[in-house]
Amino acid sequence: MARPENPETGMPPGSAFLPEVPRELARRRLSLRTIVLFFGPGAIIASLTVGSGETVLASRLGAVFGYAILWLVLVGAVTKAAIIYASNRYIVLTGEHPMSGLAKAIPGPRGWFPALIGALAVLSFPFVASALATGIGSYLEIVFGGPAVAWGLVLLVLAAALAWFGWYALLERAQVAIVSLKVALVVVAVFAAQPQWLDVVAGFVPQGFGYEPFVFTEYPDIADRSVWIEAVVFMGGLGGGMYDYIGYAGLMREKRWGALGLPGRERAVEPLALDDTPQERERVRGWSRAPLGDVVLSFTAMALTAIAFVITGTEILGAAHNVPNGQNVLTYQGDVLGVIHPVFRYFYVLAIIMVFFGTMYAIWEVYSRTTYESLSAVSGKVRTAGIGTTRTVVYAYILLGGAALILTGADLVALITPANIVGGTLACGIYGLGLLVLERRVLPAALRTRPAARVLVALSSVVLLGAGLVALGQYVGVLQ
């Protein structure tokens, strides 16, 4: 026999239910004002990933492939946004991090699935850190002299110290201003370059792509590299990877949206048990708009930034046969803004260095959170102790691992390649498939994402998983 409903909540006595939805989220349509109002964690991820993925790699792809690669920007942004929305929606509605839910929802030995995802993410940490440090170090060697390896090691240690002691406040404010101006100027540069807009539009139609003819004669090392690896490395870096996204979901706790705003949900070990009632359906729809707006705005900004850099990379760098490559990853970047005025060439280099260094600073704390969420999903001891238990170990791991990779003398593209293939595409696809199982196991049918959204998550997961597997096979020499 059904229990009588509480007249105030419309729910059975003792049942858990979501908090009331803010007025802005209760509206049927998600307005731009609401999206901006609830924009938060996505801004952190956007600023964290705007360094190599949306700038250097995008302009590199424009230079070597031309406009034929533009459609891949949309594929990368849409596939990742769909998966991350499903992830963030789950924690907002249940109060449980998806990694903890996956430990129980996926059949097999308990915790094997989040352990796999976490391992793929953690393995990527030193590669990302060393790639960023090497990128700046190589440019500083050209400008000031001294070995790039030494510059890279100094920058890695400095970023770790700033993050550990929290000395970044003033630099962060300067970075926000410079990065914002840089993005605005790149948009101006797009129009100053006077691209053939019909060619730009045609680039968004899915099509085959190949290296521009000059690449084979002037950049044989790039020509020897699989076009698929080149494209997947970019797509893996676009918007970040699982090394960012596990921490991204955890950042939802700071906003206290939905179930995360209920007392005692800070370290929830079980998902909030939601009942399928008309009132709860309305709350679910309302609270779902918060992570949706956050993801839409952040990935739209990242996609538009990447598109602008592909265009300028094609029209400016590609036309001059100046490809960001080897120790010259940042050398030609100033030419992008030089079309506006020569003085902006120097500003652009400063902005790029600020972006890279800002990313280097942020990864320490985000990766500490990613590691904590991964370990707490399989260890109650870690979950109870809190994020402080992983911070020291993660810092030491990134510092030592990153230093070892810098000492190899490899360039930015070589260092970022395995991280973007494994952590940026392959792991994202596996995670997305797990989220579909998790939602089905935990949420009542009426409270799950809509069928069209589930289909999009499924397709996105398959695309990223397939792209990652092919690229990984080619990278290790198993596939041609």
N, C-alpha and C positions, 0 to 999 in steps of 0.2 A: 504494500500500500504506500502511495506517495506521501511524503511528509508535507504538511501544510506550509504554504508560502508565507514568508515574512512580508507584511503589508507595506513596509517601507522600502524593501529592496526587491521584492518580487521573487525572492529566492528561498529555498528551504533553509530552516534554521541551522546555523553552524557551517553553511557552505562558504567557501572563499569566493570573493568576487573582486573585480577590478575597481579601482577608485573612479569617481566621477570624471568624465572627460572635460577638459577645459573648453570654454565656449568656442575658441578658435578652431579646435579640432572637431567639434561636434557638427560643424557645417558639412553639408553633403559633398561639396566640392573643395578640393585642396587649392587654396588661392596662393598666389605668389607671396602675399604678406604673411600667410601662415607658414609657408616653407621657410622664409627668412627668419621668422620669429623662433622657429624650432630647429634652426640650423646650428649644430654644435659639434658633435664628435666628427662629423664628416669634414668640417673645416680643418681639423687636426690631421686627418688622413690625407686630405687634398694637399696641404702644405708639406706633409711628410713625403709624398710621392711625386711632387712636381719637379724634383731635381733631375734625375736621369731619364725617367720614363717619358715625361711630357715635354722635355726640352731637348737634351742631347740626342736621345735615341730617335725622337720624332724628326728632328732636323736631319739626322743621319739617314733615316729612311727616305725622307723627301729627296735628299741628294742622290741616293743610289737607285731608288725605284721610281721617283717622280710621283705624279698624282694617282697612279694605278693602285697605290697602297691605301688611299683614303678610306675605302670601305672597311678596311680592317680596324681602323680606329673606332668606328661605330660598333663593329662586332665585339671588340674588346671591352668597350664601355658598357654596352647593353648586357653582355653575358655576366660580367662581374657585378654590375649593379643589381641584377636579378637575384643572384646568389646571396649577396650581402644584405639585400633587403629581407630575404627570407630568414637569414641568420639573426639580424637585429630585431625583426618583428617577433621572433620566438622568445628572445630574452625579455623584451618589453611586455609581452603578454603573460609569460609564465614566471618571470623572475629568476629563471634558471639559465645559466650560460649554456649555449648549444653543445659545447664540448662535454659538459657534465651529463647532459641528456643523451648524447651519442654513446657515452660509456655504458648506458643501460639499454638503449633502444636497438642497437645493432647486434644481431645474433653472433654467438661465438664467445670466446674467452672475454670476461668482463674488462672493458677498457681498451681493447686492442685497437679499436677504430680511432678514438681521439689520440691514442699514443702514436699511431701512424701519422696522422695529420700533424700533430705536435712535433714529431721528429723531423718531418719534411720541412716544417717552418724553421725549427731551431737550427738545422743544418745550413740554412740559407743566411743566418745572421752574419757570420764573419765575411762572407762574400760581398754582401751589400755594403758593410762598413768599409771594407778594404777598397772596394770599387770607388766609393765616393772620395775617400782620402787620396787614392791614387790619381783620380781625375783632377783634383785641385793641385796635388803635388806636381804633376807633370807640367801644368801651366806655370806654376811658380818657378820651376826650374828654367823654363824658357825666359821668363821675365827677369828673375833675380839671380839665376844661376844656382849652383848647388844641386846635388842629386835629388831626383824626384822621390826616391825611396825614403830619404831622410825627411823631406817635407811631409810625405805621407804619414810617417811614423809620428812626427811632431803633432800633426793635425789630429790624428787618431787619439793620442793621449790627451791633447787639449780639449777635444770634444767630450771625452770621458770625464775629465775633471770638472768641466762646466756643468755637465749633467749631474754628477755626483754631489757637488757642493751647491748646486742651484744658483750659479752666478750668471745666468743667461738673460735675465730680465731686460736689461738695456739693449743687448744685442738683438733680442727677439723683436723689440719694438722697431728697431732700425730695419730688421729683415722684412717685417710685414710691409713697411712703407716702400722699400726698394723693390720687393717682389711684385707688389701691386702696380708700381709704376712700370716695371719691366713688362708685365703682361699687357698693360695698356699700350706701351710703345710697340710691342710685337704686333698688336692688332693694327696699329698705324702703319707698321712696316709691311703688313700684308697688302694694304692698299697702295703703299708707295712702290711696291715691287711690280704693280700693275699686271697681275697674273691674267691668263686667259680663263675667264670665269666659266666658260662652257667646258673647258678641260677639267676645271676643278669639280664642277657638278658631275661630270662623267666619271670622275674618280670614285664616287660613292656607289657606283654600280659594281656589284661583285664581278671580278674578272681575274684572269691570270696576271702575274707580275714577274718581272725579271730585272736584272741589273741593267742600268744604262750602259751603252757601248763603251764610254770612256773608262768605266770601272775595270773592265777586262785588261786594258792596256796600262792604266795608271795606278790601279790598286789591285794587283793580282792576289794579294792576301785576302781581300774581301771577296773577290771573284771565286776563290777556292772554297769559300764558305757557303753552305747550303742556303738558298734563298728562304727556305722554310724556317731554318734555325734563326736567320736574321729577323724574319717577320715575327716569329713566336717570342723571341727575346723581347722585342718591342711590346707585343701584346701582353706578355707576362709582367712587364714593368709598368704598363698603363694602369694607373689607379692603385698600384701596389699588389701585394700577394698575401698568402696566408700568414706570412710573418707579420703583416700589419693587421689583417682582418680579425684574427682571434682577439687581439687587443682592442680592435675597433668595437667589437660586440661588448667587451668588458667596459668600455667607456660609457656605454648606455647607463651604467649604474650611477655615474656622476650626474646625469640629467634627472634621475628618479622618475622616469616615465612609466606609466602603467603599473604593472605589478611591482616594479622596482621601487615604487614610492610607498609601498605598504611596509608597516613595521616588521622587522625581523627578516627581510628579504635580502639583506646585504650579502649573506653567504648561504643562500638557499641551497639545500641539498636535494630538494624535491621540487618539481614544477608546481605552480599554483593550479589547483584542481578547478578548472572552469566548467560551469554548468551551461548547457545549451538552453538559454532562456531569451526571450525578446530583449530584455534589458541588457543582458550580457552581450548579445550580438551587437547592440548599438555601441557599447563600450569598446568592444573589440574593433569595430570599424573605426571608431574615433581615435583610439590609441594607435592603431596601425598607421594612421596618417603621419604621426610624428617621425618614425624611422623612414617612412616612404619619402617624405619631403627632404629629410636630411641626406638620404642616398641620392635622390634625383638631383638636388642642387650640387652636391659635391662631384658626382660623376659627370654632370653636364659641364661644369666648369673645367674639369680635367680633360674632357673630350674636346671642348672648344679650344683649349690651350694647345692640345696636341695637334689639332687640325691647323691652327695658325702656324705652328712650327713646321709641319709638313709642307705647307705652302711656301713659307719663306725658305725652307731647306731646299725645295725644288727650284724656286726662282732665283735665289741668291747664291747658295752654296753649290747646288748642282750645276748651275749655269757656269760657275767659275771653276768647276771640278775640284772644289775644296770640301772633302768629306771628313767629318769628325772621325778620327781613326788613330789607333796607336797612341803615341804620346802627344798627338795634336787633337785630342778630343775637344778641348776648349779653345784652341788657337784660333779657329775660324769663326767662333760663335759671335764675335763682335761685329762681323760683317753683316749680320742680320739687321742690326739697327743702324749700321752705317749708311743704309740707303736713305734714311731720314736726314741725318747730319753726321759728319765724321766724329763729332764729340760724343755721340751716343754709343760709338763703338767701345769706348773705354767704360762707359757706364754699364753696358751690357755685361762686360767681363766681371765687373764688380758685383753686379746682380747675380750672375751665375755662381760666383764664389760664395756669396751670401746664401743662396738657395742650397747649394751643396753642403755648406757648413751647418746651416740650420737643420737640414735633414740628418746630418751626422749627429747633431746634438739630440734630436728628438728620438732617434731609434733606440737609445739606451733605455729610456723609460717605457716606450711602447713595447719593446721586445721583452722587457722585464715582465710586463703585464701579460704578454702573449705566453711566456713560459709559465707564469703562475697559473693562468687559466687552463693550460694544457696539463700541468702536473696535478692541479687540484681536482681535475676531472677523474683522476685515477687514484689519488691519494688523499684520504681524509686528514692525515697529519699536516700536509701542506696547506689544505684548505683552511684548517683551523688556525694555523700559524700566521696566515696572511701573506701578502705579496712581498713583505720584507725578507722573507726566507729565501726568495729566489734572486733578489736584486744583486747581492754581492757576487753570487756564482755567475749570473748572466753577464755582469760587467767584466769579470775576469775572463770569461769565455770569449766574449766579443773582442776584448783587448788583445788577448794572446793569439786567438785565431786570426783576427784581422791583421795583426803585426806579421804573423807568419806568412800570410798571403801577400802582403805588401812586399816582403823581402824576396818573393819569387821574381819580382820585376814585371809581372803581367800588367797589361793595360786595363783600363776601365771596362771595355767591352768584354774582354776575356774573363774578367772576374765576375761581372754581373750575369754572364750567360747561364751558368748552372743554376744560380739562384732564381732567375726569371723563368727558366724552363720548369724546374722542380717546384719551387715555392709559388711562382706566379701563375702557372697554368695547370700543371698536373695536380697539385694538391687542391687547388680551387675546384677542379672538376670532381674529385673524390668527395670533397666536403659537401658540394651541392647535392650529390646523390644521397649522401647520408642525411641531409636536412629533410629531404622528401620522406624518408622512412621515419625520422624523428617526429615530424609534424603529424604523420598518420598515427603513430603510436600514442601520442600525448593529447592532441587536441580533438574535441568532437568535430564531426564532419562539417557542421555549419560554421565553425570558428576557424577553420583552416583558410589558407590563401585561396583565392578563387581558382577555378579550373584552368583558366587561361594563364594565370600566373604560375601555377604548378607546371604546366606544359613548358612555359618559358624557362623556368628553373631547370627542368629536366633537359631541355635542348641545350641550354647554356652549359650545363655540367658535362654533357656528352661532347660538345664542341671543345671545351677547354681540356677535358681529359684526353680526347683524341689528338688534339694539337700538341699537347705536352708529351704524349707517348711517342708520336712520330718524331718530334724534335729531339727528344731524349735518345731515341734509337739512332738517329743520325749523328748526334753529338758523341755517342760512345762507339760509333762505327758499326752498329748492328744493322742499320738500314742505310740505303744509299740515298 
